[in-house]
Amino acid sequence: MKPRVLFPLSILIAFAAANLGFAQETASAAETAEVAEPDFSHLSEETRSVLDELKKALQDVEANGASLEKYEAIGDLYLKVGDAQRAIVIFNQAIKEFGGDEQLFLKFARVLAVSGRPELALDVLNIGLEAFPGSEAITFELGKAYVSMRKPYAAISNLMKVIEVNPEKELYRYYLADAYRIQKKWDEASEIIDALIEEESDYLPVYLMKGDLLLAQGEQRDGVRFLEDLLDEHPDSGDVKAVLVHGYQLYAYTESDAGRLTRAIRSMRSSLEIDPDNAESMVGLASFLNEDGEYEEAEAVFEETIQKRPEFLETYMLYGKMLEYLDRVSDARAIYEKGLAKSREMGVEGAVKRYLGLLGRG
């Protein structure tokens, strides 16, 4: 008996189209009724081409039987049209029927991980390691997976195994440093990252972690300077900008705690030059201006924050507190009412209770 794809051909094609938002039939209806040939005329030429390939591949399996290579190709085509769930079904079937190879286990695990199933991804990798004992690629993928799940002990165990095999491999060492960072073992993480930088690594995350490690150890000024230099080298990097904005925020809080409001304000302004709509930076700037007695500008920044980022619920409370301090009680209540309404709209029960309390209705 030849192996078969889990669903009839027409149903699998309809599922692919449904995930693109064009099919009207549901999966349950498709399994119990004949599925009409989908209309792909409104899809892009590239998508129609992929679906045509998919149709031919499924027809081949129906007519001539399945193989590992055929299943894997079908799964890849589903991924091309954004149907990760169907790809998961096919990859699982491939492994079930044909055992799979190392690359299929890796691919299957990655699709599961990005689909929000990290524990299942780990299961697949562990099964893969049973099938291919000592596999360097699968062991490394396990280490990476444990890092992403913030399980540093398991991550370190797997990463040390691949480093023993290939001690110069940059990515292995980088992820080991990341595992140590999760454990807050700053010295161990820094030793690895500093060595990679000394070797003139061209892997940008290495330098981002260096900046992050400086910030995490309370060296905000050095961290910010390092990241500013990094941004000069990579002016279009969103990742560098995000870490630098975080650095400016941390530095501002540190300076504020030390009573150096001018520096705190300057640092928050710097963060907003990079990310003008960052709600935390806007509210932080307004709060520091308030502390510094610059009430008019603080009010303007609070208002701008509400206009640009109305979902940032802390704004209403801090703004209202400033207005209360200025004896503008009715204005403060109006702001609290806005915060209450937005909290209810967003379904944030804790914020609803907080604003009811501020309004004396809690």
Residue pairs with C-beta under 8 A, 6 or more apart in sequence:
2 64
2 65
2 66
3 61
3 65
3 66
3 97
4 61
4 62
4 66
5 12
5 58
5 61
5 62
5 66
5 74
5 90
5 93
6 89
6 90
6 93
7 15
7 30
7 31
8 35
9 55
9 58
9 59
9 62
10 30
10 34
10 35
10 37
11 27
11 30
11 31
11 35
12 54
12 58
12 86
13 35
13 38
13 51
13 54
13 55
13 58
14 23
14 25
14 30
14 35
14 38
15 23
15 27
15 30
15 83
15 86
16 51
16 54
16 78
16 81
16 83
16 86
17 23
17 38
17 40
17 51
18 25
18 26
18 27
19 81
19 82
19 83
19 85
19 86
20 43
20 47
20 81
20 82
22 38
22 39
22 40
22 42
22 43
23 38
25 33
25 35
40 47
40 48
40 51
43 51
47 81
50 77
50 80
50 81
51 81
53 77
54 74
54 77
54 78
54 81
57 70
57 73
57 74
57 77
58 74
60 70
61 70
61 71
61 74
66 93
66 97
66 98
67 98
68 94
68 97
68 98
68 99
68 100
68 101
68 104
71 90
71 91
71 93
71 94
71 97
71 98
72 91
72 94
72 104
72 107
74 90
75 86
75 87
75 90
75 91
75 94
75 107
76 87
78 84
78 86
78 87
78 90
79 87
79 111
84 111
84 114
84 115
85 115
87 111
88 108
88 111
88 112
88 115
91 100
91 104
91 107
91 108
91 111
92 108
94 100
94 104
95 104
95 105
95 108
95 127
99 131
100 108
100 128
100 131
102 128
102 132
102 135
102 137
102 138
103 137
105 124
105 125
105 127
105 128
105 131
105 132
105 138
106 125
106 128
106 137
106 138
106 141
108 124
109 121
109 122
109 124
109 125
109 128
109 141
109 145
110 121
110 141
112 118
112 120
112 121
112 124
113 121
113 145
113 148
118 145
118 148
118 149
121 145
122 142
122 145
122 146
122 149
125 138
125 141
125 142
125 145
126 142
128 135
128 138
129 135
129 138
129 139
129 142
132 138
136 162
136 165
136 166
139 158
139 161
139 162
140 158
140 159
140 162
140 171
140 172
140 175
142 154
142 158
143 155
143 156
143 157
143 158
143 159
143 162
143 172
143 175
143 176
143 179
144 155
144 175
146 152
146 154
146 155
146 158
146 179
147 155
147 175
147 178
147 179
147 182
150 182
152 179
152 180
152 182
152 183
155 175
155 176
155 178
155 179
155 182
156 176
156 179
156 180
159 172
159 175
159 176
159 179
160 176
162 169
162 172
163 169
163 172
163 173
163 176
166 172
170 196
170 201
170 203
170 206
171 203
173 192
173 195
173 196
174 192
174 193
174 196
174 203
174 205
174 206
174 209
176 192
177 188
177 189
177 192
177 193
177 196
177 209
178 189
178 209
180 186
180 188
180 189
180 192
181 189
181 209
181 212
181 213
181 216
184 216
186 213
186 216
186 217
189 209
189 213
190 210
190 213
193 206
193 209
193 210
193 213
194 210
196 203
196 206
197 206
197 207
197 210
201 207
204 234
204 237
204 239
204 240
205 239
207 226
207 230
208 230
208 239
208 240
208 243
210 226
211 223
211 226
211 227
211 230
211 243
211 244
211 247
212 223
212 243
214 220
214 222
214 223
214 226
215 223
215 224
215 243
215 246
215 247
215 250
218 254
220 247
220 250
220 251
220 254
221 251
223 247
223 250
223 251
224 244
224 247
224 248
224 251
224 267
227 240
227 243
227 244
227 247
228 244
230 240
230 244
231 237
231 240
231 241
231 244
231 274
234 240
241 274
241 275
242 275
244 271
244 274
245 271
245 274
245 275
245 278
245 281
248 267
248 268
248 270
248 271
248 274
248 281
249 267
249 268
249 271
249 280
249 281
249 284
251 263
251 267
252 263
252 264
252 265
252 267
252 268
252 271
252 284
252 288
253 264
253 284
255 261
255 263
255 264
255 267
256 264
256 288
256 291
261 288
261 291
261 292
262 292
264 288
265 285
265 288
265 289
265 292
268 281
268 284
268 285
268 288
269 285
271 278
271 281
272 278
272 281
272 282
272 285
275 281
277 308
277 309
279 305
279 308
279 309
279 312
279 315
280 312
282 301
282 304
282 305
282 308
282 309
282 315
283 302
283 305
283 312
283 314
283 315
283 318
285 301
286 298
286 299
286 301
286 302
286 305
286 315
286 318
286 319
287 298
287 318
289 295
289 297
289 298
289 301
290 298
290 318
290 322
295 322
295 326
298 322
299 319
299 322
299 323
302 315
302 318
302 319
302 322
305 312
305 315
306 315
306 316
306 319
306 338
309 315
310 342
311 342
311 346
313 339
313 342
313 343
313 346
313 348
313 351
315 339
316 335
316 336
316 338
316 339
316 342
316 355
317 336
317 339
317 354
317 355
317 358
319 335
320 332
320 333
320 335
320 336
320 339
320 358
321 332
323 329
323 331
323 332
323 335
324 332
333 359
336 355
336 358
336 359
337 355
337 359
339 351
339 355
339 358
340 352
340 355
340 356
340 359
343 351
343 352
343 354
343 355
344 352
353 362
356 362
